[in-house]
Amino acid sequence: MSEFNKFEEISDSLKQYLMLNYEIVKLQATERASVIGSSLVSSLVVGISAFLFVFTLSIGLGFYLSALLGDAYSGFAIIAAFYFLLAVVLFIGRKKIIEKPLRDKIIKKLLEN
């Protein structure tokens, strides 16, 4: 009977160990998800603010250039051409400029302790 009791103790200890490891993994996954989620939301808020700034600045610059050039559309055409060129550059270099740094940042956040 003594050996059977020891086996039960070992079995109970193993169950407790496995349950604690499961809880630790669950808590770590929750922490990582919350860090990534909060980082995503804060980046989104900053991104929206930056977009609104650039948008209003572009409108103001469009009006300013139109006034300098003497017609109602030239300034806006110049601004549109600038954004078109920017989009082409970003499209051509999207893997190097956007995808790789973003992927590296996500992996870094996932593997952070």
Rosetta blueprint (number, residue, H / E / L):
1 M L
2 S H
3 E H
4 F H
5 N H
6 K H
7 F H
8 E H
9 E H
10 I H
11 S H
12 D H
13 S H
14 L H
15 K H
16 Q H
17 Y H
18 L H
19 M H
20 L H
21 N H
22 Y H
23 E H
24 I H
25 V H
26 K H
27 L H
28 Q H
29 A H
30 T H
31 E H
32 R H
33 A H
34 S H
35 V H
36 I H
37 G H
38 S H
39 S H
40 L H
41 V H
42 S H
43 S H
44 L H
45 V H
46 V H
47 G H
48 I H
49 S H
50 A H
51 F H
52 L H
53 F H
54 V H
55 F H
56 T H
57 L H
58 S H
59 I H
60 G H
61 L H
62 G H
63 F H
64 Y H
65 L H
66 S H
67 A H
68 L H
69 L H
70 G L
71 D L
72 A L
73 Y L
74 S H
75 G H
76 F H
77 A H
78 I H
79 I H
80 A H
81 A H
82 F H
83 Y H
84 F H
85 L H
86 L H
87 A H
88 V H
89 V H
90 L H
91 F H
92 I H
93 G L
94 R H
95 K H
96 K H
97 I H
98 I H
99 E H
100 K H
101 P H
102 L H
103 R H
104 D H
105 K H
106 I H
107 I H
108 K H
109 K H
110 L H
111 L H
112 E L
113 N L
